[in-house]
């Protein structure tokens, strides 16, 4: 019954927007937006607080800032993983709370006419970053989804940080799982330290199990296993948002259900960083992906050769 309600709600939304197909950003290099508002790395106490938050269409950014600033479980997070953001909302949060950030939009969404994508915000220096274009477009809207990865330098160690947003149930099940698999195949291996979170739209219990299985196959464990529902879909409460880690000890995790900044609640984890060990440079850690990245870039240029030749500009940092 609950699933039927969710499908009906999604169908009505799709009918309204289907006549306004999205403008997707297929260039693997961008657009890319960055900012540096963290004055200095925080005093390190051997733990990291991580928050993942889908702020619906960046509509209630001021409310989100208030909650991130004042709620005990969210305040002074070291890392923020944001989804459904536009560049103005990301910059506003980073500026207000003192974060460095990298943001990539996936598409210009037909509902808002604004950019729609993922961001990584960090109190620590961001060394490198990358966008991964996930396969398959949503039926009707034709919107694409992405993963955003950043290499963050924490107390002399490189931590791979990812913010992922996969499609809703409007995409067939196997294609949604293919998006997760694609995001994970883009990770460098082996990974010493990684935190990957976001909105995985795991409406069905089976989808949650299958997403966890894919992450486990790539060496990451579910840090938010015992967290309750994270999103409201009308009368439905479902667990859609998750955080996966490798190399960390999970000390605590939870969800701030009384948040009112979005239809998703922010999810938080506290992680203990292991003793410092030898760490490759951020560029080296991303090196295994470069060949595939060049292939994506060549494919993009081939598809859009006629437009680029005509002088169409692609906005860059």
C-alpha positions in Angstrom: 0.0 0.0 0.0 2.8 2.4 1.0 4.7 1.6 -2.2 1.6 2.2 -4.3 1.2 5.6 -2.7 4.8 6.5 -3.4 4.5 5.4 -7.1 1.3 7.4 -7.5 2.9 10.5 -6.0 5.9 10.1 -8.2 3.7 9.6 -11.3 1.8 12.8 -10.7 5.1 14.7 -10.3 6.4 13.2 -13.5 3.4 14.2 -15.5 3.8 17.8 -14.5 7.5 18.0 -15.4 7.7 15.6 -18.3 7.1 18.4 -20.8 10.2 20.2 -19.5 13.2 17.9 -20.1 16.3 18.6 -18.1 19.6 20.1 -19.3 22.2 17.5 -18.2 25.9 18.3 -17.7 27.6 15.5 -19.5 31.1 16.9 -19.4 33.0 14.8 -16.8 35.1 17.9 -16.0 32.3 20.2 -14.9 30.8 22.6 -14.3 32.7 22.8 -11.1 32.3 25.3 -8.2 34.7 25.6 -5.3 35.1 27.8 -2.3 37.5 28.1 0.7 36.0 29.5 3.8 37.6 27.3 6.5 40.2 29.6 8.1 42.3 26.8 9.6 41.8 23.1 10.2 40.0 22.4 13.5 41.8 21.2 16.6 42.0 17.4 16.0 40.6 15.1 18.8 41.0 11.8 16.9 37.4 11.8 15.7 35.5 13.0 12.6 31.9 14.0 12.6 30.2 13.5 9.2 26.7 14.6 8.2 24.9 13.7 5.0 21.9 15.9 4.1 19.6 16.0 1.1 18.3 19.6 1.3 15.3 19.4 -1.1 16.0 21.6 -4.2 18.1 23.9 -2.0 14.8 25.5 -0.9 15.3 25.9 2.8 19.0 26.8 3.0 18.6 29.3 5.8 16.8 26.7 8.0 19.5 24.1 7.2 22.2 26.6 8.2 20.4 27.2 11.5 20.1 23.5 12.2 23.7 22.7 11.2 24.8 25.6 13.5 22.7 24.8 16.6 21.7 21.1 16.8 24.2 19.2 18.9 24.4 16.2 16.6 25.1 18.4 13.6 27.1 21.3 15.0 30.8 21.6 14.0 30.7 18.6 11.6 34.0 18.1 10.0 32.5 16.9 6.7 29.1 17.7 5.1 27.8 15.6 2.2 25.0 17.5 0.4 22.6 16.5 -2.3 19.9 18.4 -4.4 22.0 21.5 -4.1 22.5 24.5 -6.4 25.8 26.5 -6.3 24.3 29.5 -4.4 23.0 27.2 -1.6 26.3 25.4 -1.3 28.3 28.7 -1.1 25.8 30.2 1.3 26.2 27.2 3.7 30.0 27.1 3.4 30.4 30.8 3.9 28.0 30.9 6.9 29.6 27.9 8.7 33.2 28.2 7.6 33.8 25.3 5.2 35.9 24.6 2.1 33.8 23.0 -0.7 33.6 21.4 -4.1 30.3 21.3 -5.9 29.3 19.7 -9.2 25.7 20.0 -10.7 24.3 17.0 -12.5 21.6 18.8 -14.3 19.5 22.0 -14.5 16.3 20.6 -13.0 13.0 21.3 -14.8 11.2 21.9 -11.5 13.3 24.8 -10.4 15.2 25.9 -13.4 18.3 25.9 -11.2 21.3 23.6 -11.0 20.8 20.3 -9.1 23.8 18.3 -7.8 26.1 17.1 -5.0 28.7 18.8 -2.8 31.4 17.9 -0.4 32.1 20.5 2.4 35.1 20.1 4.7 36.7 21.9 7.6 39.9 20.3 6.3 41.8 21.1 3.0 40.3 19.6 -0.2 43.2 18.5 -2.4 41.5 17.1 -5.5 38.0 16.3 -6.7 36.1 14.4 -9.4 32.6 14.0 -10.8 31.3 10.6 -11.9 28.4 10.6 -14.3 26.1 7.8 -13.3 24.4 5.7 -16.1 20.7 5.9 -17.1 18.4 8.9 -17.3 15.1 9.0 -15.4 12.1 8.3 -17.6 10.2 11.4 -18.7 12.4 14.0 -17.0 15.6 12.6 -18.6 17.6 13.8 -15.6 21.0 12.3 -14.8 22.6 11.7 -11.4 26.2 11.9 -10.3 28.7 11.0 -7.6 31.1 13.6 -6.3 34.4 12.5 -4.8 37.0 14.7 -3.0 40.4 13.9 -1.5 40.5 15.6 1.9 43.7 16.0 4.0 42.9 15.2 7.6 45.7 15.5 10.2 48.3 14.4 7.6 46.2 11.6 6.1 44.2 11.5 2.9 40.6 10.6 3.3 38.4 9.9 0.2 35.0 11.5 0.7 32.0 10.9 -1.5 28.6 12.4 -1.9 26.2 10.3 -4.0 22.6 10.7 -5.2 21.0 7.9 -7.1 17.7 7.9 -8.9 14.2 7.4 -7.5 11.9 4.4 -8.2 11.1 6.0 -11.6 14.3 4.3 -12.8 14.0 0.5 -13.2 15.4 -1.4 -10.3 18.4 -3.0 -12.1 19.3 0.5 -13.5 19.3 2.0 -10.0 21.6 -0.7 -8.8 23.8 -0.1 -11.9 24.1 3.5 -10.8 25.4 2.4 -7.4 27.8 -0.1 -9.0 29.1 2.6 -11.4 29.8 5.0 -8.5 31.7 2.3 -6.6 33.7 1.1 -9.7 35.0 4.7 -10.0 36.7 4.4 -6.5 40.5 3.8 -6.4 41.6 0.5 -4.9 42.9 -0.2 -2.4 41.5 2.6 -0.2 43.0 3.2 3.2 40.4 5.7 4.5 37.0 6.5 2.9 33.7 8.0 3.8 30.9 7.8 1.2 27.4 8.9 1.9 24.3 10.3 0.4 20.7 9.7 -0.8 20.4 6.2 -2.3 16.6 6.2 -2.6 16.4 2.7 -1.0 12.6 2.7 -0.8 12.3 -1.1 -0.8 14.0 -3.2 1.8 15.5 -5.3 -1.0 17.2 -2.2 -2.4 18.8 -1.4 0.9 20.2 -4.9 1.2 21.5 -4.9 -2.4 23.2 -1.4 -2.0 24.9 -2.6 1.2 26.0 -5.8 -0.6 27.6 -3.7 -3.4 29.4 -1.5 -1.0 30.7 -4.5 1.0 32.0 -6.0 -2.2 34.1 -2.8 -2.6 35.4 -2.9 1.0 33.1 -0.4 2.6 30.8 -1.1 5.6 27.5 0.5 6.5 28.1 2.9 9.4 24.4 3.8 9.7 23.0 0.3 9.9 21.0 1.0 13.1 19.8 4.4 12.1 16.0 4.7 11.7 14.0 6.3 8.8 15.6 9.3 7.1 12.9 10.6 4.7 9.2 11.5 4.6 7.2 10.6 1.5 3.8 11.8 2.5 2.6 9.3 5.2 5.6 7.1 4.4 8.8 7.1 6.4 11.7 5.3 4.8 15.5 4.8 5.2 17.0 6.4 2.1 20.2 8.1 3.3 23.3 6.2 4.3 27.0 6.5 5.2 29.6 3.8 4.3 33.2 3.8 5.5 36.4 1.9 5.4 39.4 2.3 7.7 37.5 4.0 10.5 36.0 2.8 13.8 32.3 3.9 14.0 31.7 5.4 17.4 28.1 6.6 17.0 25.5 7.3 14.3 22.0 8.8 14.2 19.4 10.8 12.4 17.9 14.2 13.4 14.3 13.3 12.6 12.9 16.6 13.9 14.8 18.6 11.3 12.5 20.8 9.2 14.9 21.9 6.5 13.9 19.2 4.0 11.8 16.1 3.3 15.0 14.2 4.2 16.5 14.3 7.7 20.2 14.8 8.2 22.1 11.7 9.1 25.3 11.9 11.2 28.2 9.6 12.2 31.2 10.0 14.5 34.3 8.1 13.3 37.6 7.5 15.0 40.6 8.1 12.7 43.3 5.4 13.1 46.9 6.3 14.0 48.7 8.2 11.3 50.3 6.0 8.7 52.1 6.4 5.3 49.6 8.0 2.9 49.9 8.6 -0.9 49.3 12.0 -2.3 45.7 12.8 -3.2 46.6 12.9 -6.9 48.1 9.4 -6.7 45.1 8.0 -4.9 42.8 9.2 -7.7 45.3 8.0 -10.4 43.5 4.6 -11.1 40.5 6.5 -12.4 42.3 8.8 -14.8 42.1 6.4 -17.8 38.4 6.0 -17.5 38.0 9.8 -16.9 39.9 10.5 -20.2 37.6 8.1 -22.0 34.5 10.0 -20.6 36.0 13.2 -21.7 36.7 12.0 -25.2 33.2 10.6 -25.5 31.8 14.0 -24.4 33.8 15.9 -26.9 32.8 13.5 -29.7 29.1 13.8 -28.9 29.2 17.6 -28.7 31.8 18.4 -31.4 29.3 20.3 -33.6 28.2 22.5 -30.7 31.7 23.3 -29.5 32.8 24.1 -33.0 30.0 26.6 -33.2 31.3 28.5 -30.2 29.0 27.1 -27.4 30.8 27.8 -24.1 30.9 25.4 -21.1 31.1 27.2 -17.8 34.3 26.4 -15.9 35.8 27.2 -12.6 
